[in-house]
Protein backbone atom coordinates (compact mmCIF):
# COMPACT_ATOMS: atom_id res chain seq x y z
CA UNK A 1 0.00 0.00 0.00
CA UNK A 2 3.02 2.29 0.23
CA UNK A 3 2.73 5.15 -2.21
CA UNK A 4 -0.98 4.50 -2.78
CA UNK A 5 -3.06 7.67 -2.88
CA UNK A 6 -6.77 7.67 -2.08
CA UNK A 7 -8.65 10.54 -3.79
CA UNK A 8 -10.16 13.03 -1.35
CA UNK A 9 -7.67 12.18 1.41
CA UNK A 10 -4.20 13.37 2.30
CA UNK A 11 -1.58 11.31 4.10
CA UNK A 12 0.28 12.79 7.05
CA UNK A 13 3.66 11.29 7.90
CA UNK A 14 5.54 11.18 11.15
CA UNK A 15 7.57 14.27 10.32
CA UNK A 16 6.53 17.90 10.12
CA UNK A 17 5.08 18.95 6.78
CA UNK A 18 6.23 22.21 5.13
CA UNK A 19 3.74 24.99 5.76
CA UNK A 20 2.24 27.18 3.08
CA UNK A 21 4.47 30.11 3.99
CA UNK A 22 7.70 28.10 3.54
CA UNK A 23 8.88 29.21 6.97
CA UNK A 24 12.07 27.28 7.90
CA UNK A 25 11.60 28.13 11.60
CA UNK A 26 8.06 26.77 11.77
CA UNK A 27 7.49 24.16 14.47
CA UNK A 28 4.23 22.24 14.48
CA UNK A 29 2.19 22.09 17.67
CA UNK A 30 2.18 18.33 17.52
CA UNK A 31 3.43 15.54 15.23
CA UNK A 32 0.73 13.22 14.00
CA UNK A 33 1.24 9.54 13.21
CA UNK A 34 0.78 8.30 9.66
CA UNK A 35 -2.96 8.25 9.04
CA UNK A 36 -5.62 9.24 6.55
CA UNK A 37 -7.20 12.62 7.19
CA UNK A 38 -10.60 13.42 5.71
CA UNK A 39 -10.81 16.60 3.58
CA UNK A 40 -12.11 19.85 5.07
CA UNK A 41 -15.51 19.79 3.40
CA UNK A 42 -17.82 20.90 6.23
CA UNK A 43 -18.44 24.66 6.08
CA UNK A 44 -19.84 26.30 9.21
CA UNK A 45 -20.82 29.90 9.85
CA UNK A 46 -18.07 30.41 12.42
CA UNK A 47 -15.56 33.25 12.17
CA UNK A 48 -11.89 32.34 12.02
CA UNK A 49 -8.49 34.00 11.95
CA UNK A 50 -5.95 33.83 9.14
CA UNK A 51 -3.98 30.62 8.57
CA UNK A 52 -0.60 32.29 8.19
CA UNK A 53 2.29 30.87 10.18
CA UNK A 54 4.36 34.02 9.80
CA UNK A 55 2.00 36.62 11.30
CA UNK A 56 0.72 37.00 14.83
CA UNK A 57 -2.90 35.93 15.20
CA UNK A 58 -3.59 38.88 17.51
CA UNK A 59 -1.62 41.90 16.25
CA UNK A 60 -0.68 40.66 12.75
CA UNK A 61 2.99 41.47 13.33
CA UNK A 62 5.34 39.44 11.13
CA UNK A 63 7.68 36.91 12.71
CA UNK A 64 11.41 37.59 12.39
CA UNK A 65 14.70 36.62 13.99
CA UNK A 66 14.37 39.59 16.34
CA UNK A 67 10.67 39.10 16.94
CA UNK A 68 10.12 35.40 17.57
CA UNK A 69 6.62 34.01 17.84
CA UNK A 70 5.18 30.89 19.46
CA UNK A 71 2.53 28.40 18.43
CA UNK A 72 -0.84 29.32 19.96
CA UNK A 73 -1.54 26.72 22.71
CA UNK A 74 -4.69 24.65 22.27
CA UNK A 75 -5.97 26.08 25.58
CA UNK A 76 -5.81 29.59 24.10
CA UNK A 77 -7.53 28.44 20.91
CA UNK A 78 -10.35 26.96 22.99
CA UNK A 79 -10.53 30.17 25.03
CA UNK A 80 -10.95 32.24 21.85
CA UNK A 81 -13.76 29.99 20.64
CA UNK A 82 -15.64 30.06 23.95
CA UNK A 83 -15.17 33.77 24.67
CA UNK A 84 -15.44 35.23 21.14
CA UNK A 85 -16.71 32.38 18.94
CA UNK A 86 -13.58 32.66 16.79
CA UNK A 87 -11.79 29.60 15.42
CA UNK A 88 -7.99 29.79 15.45
CA UNK A 89 -6.46 27.16 13.13
CA UNK A 90 -4.01 24.67 14.62
CA UNK A 91 -0.35 25.76 14.52
CA UNK A 92 -1.21 29.46 14.24
CA UNK A 93 1.30 31.78 15.87
CA UNK A 94 1.23 34.75 18.21
CA UNK A 95 3.63 37.02 20.09
CA UNK A 96 4.59 35.62 23.52
CA UNK A 97 3.40 38.77 25.30
CA UNK A 98 -0.20 38.01 24.28
CA UNK A 99 -0.19 34.91 26.50
CA UNK A 100 -0.43 34.39 30.24
CA UNK A 101 0.60 30.79 30.67
CA UNK A 102 -1.30 28.82 28.02
CA UNK A 103 -4.12 31.37 27.72
CA UNK A 104 -4.58 34.74 26.04
CA UNK A 105 -4.62 37.80 28.26
CA UNK A 106 -8.00 39.51 28.38
CA UNK A 107 -6.59 42.51 26.51
CA UNK A 108 -5.19 40.31 23.75
CA UNK A 109 -8.29 38.19 23.25
CA UNK A 110 -10.36 41.33 22.73
CA UNK A 111 -8.06 42.30 19.82
CA UNK A 112 -8.18 39.04 17.85
CA UNK A 113 -9.46 39.98 14.36
CA UNK A 114 -12.11 38.04 12.48
CA UNK A 115 -10.67 37.42 9.00
CA UNK A 116 -13.14 34.86 7.63
CA UNK A 117 -16.91 34.67 8.15
CA UNK A 118 -17.00 30.91 7.62
CA UNK A 119 -14.65 28.06 8.50
CA UNK A 120 -14.02 24.71 6.81
CA UNK A 121 -13.75 21.64 9.04
CA UNK A 122 -13.31 17.93 8.67
CA UNK A 123 -14.73 15.36 11.07
CA UNK A 124 -11.58 15.27 13.17
CA UNK A 125 -11.57 19.08 13.54
CA UNK A 126 -15.13 19.10 14.88
CA UNK A 127 -14.49 16.22 17.27
CA UNK A 128 -11.33 17.88 18.57
CA UNK A 129 -13.09 21.22 19.07
CA UNK A 130 -15.96 19.63 20.99
CA UNK A 131 -13.54 17.66 23.17
CA UNK A 132 -11.55 20.79 24.01
CA UNK A 133 -14.67 22.80 24.85
CA UNK A 134 -16.03 19.97 26.99
CA UNK A 135 -12.73 19.71 28.86
CA UNK A 136 -12.69 23.45 29.56
CA UNK A 137 -16.29 23.52 30.77
CA UNK A 138 -15.64 20.53 33.02
CA UNK A 139 -12.67 22.28 34.63
CA UNK A 140 -14.70 25.45 35.15
CA UNK A 141 -17.12 23.58 37.38
CA UNK A 142 -14.71 24.40 40.24
CA UNK A 143 -12.40 27.28 41.02
CA UNK A 144 -9.75 26.68 38.39
CA UNK A 145 -6.47 28.48 39.05
CA UNK A 146 -4.74 26.60 36.21
CA UNK A 147 -6.91 28.42 33.68
CA UNK A 148 -5.97 32.09 34.02
CA UNK A 149 -9.08 33.44 32.27
CA UNK A 150 -11.59 31.41 34.32
CA UNK A 151 -11.31 33.82 37.26
CA UNK A 152 -11.50 37.59 37.16
CA UNK A 153 -8.90 39.92 38.61
CA UNK A 154 -11.30 40.64 41.47
CA UNK A 155 -11.71 36.89 42.14
CA UNK A 156 -7.96 36.49 42.52
CA UNK A 157 -7.69 39.39 44.94
CA UNK A 158 -10.71 38.39 47.03
CA UNK A 159 -9.68 34.74 47.32
CA UNK A 160 -5.88 34.91 47.56
CA UNK A 161 -5.04 38.53 48.35
CA UNK A 162 -2.88 38.65 45.21
CA UNK A 163 -3.44 39.97 41.72
CA UNK A 164 -3.47 37.44 38.86
CA UNK A 165 0.05 38.43 37.79
CA UNK A 166 1.34 38.22 41.37
CA UNK A 167 -0.20 34.76 41.76
CA UNK A 168 1.41 33.58 38.51
CA UNK A 169 4.78 34.97 39.62
CA UNK A 170 4.62 33.17 42.97
CA UNK A 171 3.52 29.91 41.32
CA UNK A 172 6.46 30.07 38.92
CA UNK A 173 8.89 30.26 41.85
CA UNK A 174 7.56 27.09 43.50
CA UNK A 175 10.01 24.37 42.51
CA UNK A 176 9.92 21.92 45.42
CA UNK A 177 6.27 20.93 44.96
CA UNK A 178 5.59 18.23 42.39
CA UNK A 179 2.48 18.30 40.23
CA UNK A 180 0.20 15.30 40.72
CA UNK A 181 -2.79 13.87 38.88
CA UNK A 182 -5.03 15.17 41.66
CA UNK A 183 -3.83 18.75 42.05
CA UNK A 184 -1.42 21.02 40.22
CA UNK A 185 1.14 23.35 41.79
CA UNK A 186 -1.15 26.34 41.20
CA UNK A 187 -4.11 24.59 42.82
CA UNK A 188 -2.05 23.69 45.91
CA UNK A 189 -0.78 27.27 46.17
CA UNK A 190 -4.31 28.63 45.78
CA UNK A 191 -5.65 26.34 48.53
CA UNK A 192 -2.93 27.55 50.90
CA UNK A 193 -3.53 31.24 50.15
CA UNK A 194 -7.32 30.95 50.35
CA UNK A 195 -7.07 29.09 53.68
CA UNK A 196 -4.74 31.72 55.13
CA UNK A 197 -7.01 34.52 53.94
CA UNK A 198 -10.44 33.06 54.77
CA UNK A 199 -9.86 30.39 57.41
CA UNK A 200 -12.11 27.92 55.56
CA UNK A 201 -11.86 24.26 56.58
CA UNK A 202 -9.99 21.73 54.45
CA UNK A 203 -13.24 19.90 53.65
CA UNK A 204 -14.83 23.06 52.25
CA UNK A 205 -11.73 23.95 50.25
CA UNK A 206 -11.63 20.43 48.78
CA UNK A 207 -15.09 20.88 47.27
CA UNK A 208 -14.32 24.14 45.49
CA UNK A 209 -10.69 23.77 44.37
C-alpha positions in Angstrom: 0.0 0.0 0.0 3.0 2.3 0.2 2.7 5.1 -2.2 -1.0 4.5 -2.8 -3.1 7.7 -2.9 -6.8 7.7 -2.1 -8.6 10.5 -3.8 -10.2 13.0 -1.4 -7.7 12.2 1.4 -4.2 13.4 2.3 -1.6 11.3 4.1 0.3 12.8 7.0 3.7 11.3 7.9 5.5 11.2 11.2 7.6 14.3 10.3 6.5 17.9 10.1 5.1 18.9 6.8 6.2 22.2 5.1 3.7 25.0 5.8 2.2 27.2 3.1 4.5 30.1 4.0 7.7 28.1 3.5 8.9 29.2 7.0 12.1 27.3 7.9 11.6 28.1 11.6 8.1 26.8 11.8 7.5 24.2 14.5 4.2 22.2 14.5 2.2 22.1 17.7 2.2 18.3 17.5 3.4 15.5 15.2 0.7 13.2 14.0 1.2 9.5 13.2 0.8 8.3 9.7 -3.0 8.2 9.0 -5.6 9.2 6.5 -7.2 12.6 7.2 -10.6 13.4 5.7 -10.8 16.6 3.6 -12.1 19.8 5.1 -15.5 19.8 3.4 -17.8 20.9 6.2 -18.4 24.7 6.1 -19.8 26.3 9.2 -20.8 29.9 9.9 -18.1 30.4 12.4 -15.6 33.2 12.2 -11.9 32.3 12.0 -8.5 34.0 12.0 -5.9 33.8 9.1 -4.0 30.6 8.6 -0.6 32.3 8.2 2.3 30.9 10.2 4.4 34.0 9.8 2.0 36.6 11.3 0.7 37.0 14.8 -2.9 35.9 15.2 -3.6 38.9 17.5 -1.6 41.9 16.3 -0.7 40.7 12.8 3.0 41.5 13.3 5.3 39.4 11.1 7.7 36.9 12.7 11.4 37.6 12.4 14.7 36.6 14.0 14.4 39.6 16.3 10.7 39.1 16.9 10.1 35.4 17.6 6.6 34.0 17.8 5.2 30.9 19.5 2.5 28.4 18.4 -0.8 29.3 20.0 -1.5 26.7 22.7 -4.7 24.7 22.3 -6.0 26.1 25.6 -5.8 29.6 24.1 -7.5 28.4 20.9 -10.3 27.0 23.0 -10.5 30.2 25.0 -10.9 32.2 21.8 -13.8 30.0 20.6 -15.6 30.1 24.0 -15.2 33.8 24.7 -15.4 35.2 21.1 -16.7 32.4 18.9 -13.6 32.7 16.8 -11.8 29.6 15.4 -8.0 29.8 15.5 -6.5 27.2 13.1 -4.0 24.7 14.6 -0.3 25.8 14.5 -1.2 29.5 14.2 1.3 31.8 15.9 1.2 34.8 18.2 3.6 37.0 20.1 4.6 35.6 23.5 3.4 38.8 25.3 -0.2 38.0 24.3 -0.2 34.9 26.5 -0.4 34.4 30.2 0.6 30.8 30.7 -1.3 28.8 28.0 -4.1 31.4 27.7 -4.6 34.7 26.0 -4.6 37.8 28.3 -8.0 39.5 28.4 -6.6 42.5 26.5 -5.2 40.3 23.8 -8.3 38.2 23.2 -10.4 41.3 22.7 -8.1 42.3 19.8 -8.2 39.0 17.9 -9.5 40.0 14.4 -12.1 38.0 12.5 -10.7 37.4 9.0 -13.1 34.9 7.6 -16.9 34.7 8.2 -17.0 30.9 7.6 -14.7 28.1 8.5 -14.0 24.7 6.8 -13.7 21.6 9.0 -13.3 17.9 8.7 -14.7 15.4 11.1 -11.6 15.3 13.2 -11.6 19.1 13.5 -15.1 19.1 14.9 -14.5 16.2 17.3 -11.3 17.9 18.6 -13.1 21.2 19.1 -16.0 19.6 21.0 -13.5 17.7 23.2 -11.5 20.8 24.0 -14.7 22.8 24.9 -16.0 20.0 27.0 -12.7 19.7 28.9 -12.7 23.4 29.6 -16.3 23.5 30.8 -15.6 20.5 33.0 -12.7 22.3 34.6 -14.7 25.4 35.1 -17.1 23.6 37.4 -14.7 24.4 40.2 -12.4 27.3 41.0 -9.7 26.7 38.4 -6.5 28.5 39.0 -4.7 26.6 36.2 -6.9 28.4 33.7 -6.0 32.1 34.0 -9.1 33.4 32.3 -11.6 31.4 34.3 -11.3 33.8 37.3 -11.5 37.6 37.2 -8.9 39.9 38.6 -11.3 40.6 41.5 -11.7 36.9 42.1 -8.0 36.5 42.5 -7.7 39.4 44.9 -10.7 38.4 47.0 -9.7 34.7 47.3 -5.9 34.9 47.6 -5.0 38.5 48.3 -2.9 38.7 45.2 -3.4 40.0 41.7 -3.5 37.4 38.9 0.1 38.4 37.8 1.3 38.2 41.4 -0.2 34.8 41.8 1.4 33.6 38.5 4.8 35.0 39.6 4.6 33.2 43.0 3.5 29.9 41.3 6.5 30.1 38.9 8.9 30.3 41.8 7.6 27.1 43.5 10.0 24.4 42.5 9.9 21.9 45.4 6.3 20.9 45.0 5.6 18.2 42.4 2.5 18.3 40.2 0.2 15.3 40.7 -2.8 13.9 38.9 -5.0 15.2 41.7 -3.8 18.7 42.1 -1.4 21.0 40.2 1.1 23.4 41.8 -1.2 26.3 41.2 -4.1 24.6 42.8 -2.1 23.7 45.9 -0.8 27.3 46.2 -4.3 28.6 45.8 -5.6 26.3 48.5 -2.9 27.6 50.9 -3.5 31.2 50.2 -7.3 30.9 50.4 -7.1 29.1 53.7 -4.7 31.7 55.1 -7.0 34.5 53.9 -10.4 33.1 54.8 -9.9 30.4 57.4 -12.1 27.9 55.6 -11.9 24.3 56.6 -10.0 21.7 54.4 -13.2 19.9 53.6 -14.8 23.1 52.2 -11.7 23.9 50.3 -11.6 20.4 48.8 -15.1 20.9 47.3 -14.3 24.1 45.5 -10.7 23.8 44.4 
